Amino acid sequence: MNRYQRDLFYKQSAKQDFLLSKTELKPEMAKIKSSVSKDVKKELLKSFPDVHFGKQFVEQATAQLGAAANFGAMVIRIDDFKSHNPGPARSNGAGLHTQVAKIINRLCKREKGTWGLLEIDLFGCFFAEKDATSTQNLGHRLKKSFSKNWDETVSIGIAVHPTIHFNNNQILENARKALDHAAFFGPDSMILFDAVSLNISADKLYDQGKVKDAAAEFRTAILLDPTNVNIRNSLGVSYGVLGDLDKALAEFKIAIGLDPKEVLAVYNVGLVNMLLGNQTQALESLLKAGRLDSEIFEVAFQTGRIYLDMEQPQKAEKFLKKAAQLRPASGTAFSCLGECYAALGMNAKAVAAYKKAVKQNSNDAAALSALGWLFAAEGESLEIATLFCKQSVDIEPDNGLFRHRLGRLYLRADRSEDALIHLKEATRLEFDSTVFIERIENRRVSKAS
């Protein structure tokens, strides 16, 4: 792969190589996404004829709160809900939802709160004139009541108004995010909405491909905790993926200022500088990241790759070997290692590395093209070498180098017309093949005369 193609490869792939420390929900703790069934509504309405459900509850409750100066909100999840049958009555004659609702209803009556069922496993509550401390105290009282009355547990997410710029209608959603945060601590947990709750929410948006929304969530998290290194780095990653490299670099540098040993931010500074073409600065950051943690695949891989770009394959070798050891299933690592060996004149090792790359990814056009070219150079079957190079062109027809190599092999096989087609196309794609085009055309003139 020449300099032109590496630059193109960087632009296409490097943005995917930013590193952030993502928070992921445990599968067993993931929230059930389900509306409230008719059976559950019917069950609750028998004991609580005035209860509201879903969106209707939220609208009714926020209307009651009006312009309240402060209030608290809870979202309560029935833990291990999947193991229960929510419809039929339980052994003591009361359905699961009714049991939970009775405990919540008693507290709401005493504290002038209002409650409803948001989803099949989620209850919501609002309490007027409550701050964070008093709402948390109510949460503890609820949990104590549950533990006295039944064996099952609940988890609770809490949020309060006012919280920075959030309006009344957003507080219950914040409590939901706090509940997702609580899931990290297992059943029977309770969390007050904070910057980490938003970080978890932003990570979920990022995983869904909603990077702009994730960036907005990370920015809000920073308002709650400006010194959170992980959130700063994650916001930088979002900016980087969105292509705003200046903003990304600024956030990574803030993260490093807060913690100079934050390896992900140090690495990400290197990656941004790679994308900006600042090779010296990029290499400095990548080497520093490697000193902080030598067992991160991306750090080893990008360090080796930048040494290749700087035409220093002898220095690239150890980093690319390390990357391949750290992630043996990475075809890209073996492809770059093959390029490194080829640049060092170690053709046998280059062929072995490229074979591993193709084994991992049969559509790796760069590895196929290089493998075919090396086979020809080593005197292997010209037919097989040509086949590999043709495969690479079939996969990436707009790659000038791949066209050039195929044209050269066709020329060696005395297939001048086929060679001319690919050599002219290579030149059109800005890979200069004019010397070989002229050679073919001169042969034509000689034969004609």
Secondary structure, DSSP 8 states (H G I E B T S, - for coil): --HHHHHHHHHHHGGGG---------GGGS-------HHHHHHHHHH-TT-EEHHHHHHHHHHHHTT-S-EEEEEEEETTGGGS-SSS--TTSS-HHHHHHHHHHHHHHHHTEEEEEEETTEEEEEEET--HHHHHHHHHHHHHHHHHH-S--EEEEEEEE--TT--HHHHHHHHHHHHHHHGGG-SS-EEE--HHHHHHHHHHHHHTT-HHHHHHHHHHHHHH-TT-HHHHHHHHHHHHHHT-HHHHHHHHHHHHHH-TT-HHHHHHHHHHHHHHT-HHHHHHHHHHHHHH-TT-HHHHHHHHHHHHHTT-HHHHHHHHHHHHHH-TT-HHHHHHHHHHHHHTT-HHHHHHHHHHHHHH-TT-HHHHHHHHHHHHHTT--HHHHHHHHHHHHHH-TT-HHHHHHHHHHHHHTT-HHHHHHHHHHHHHTT---HHHHHHHHHHHHHHH-
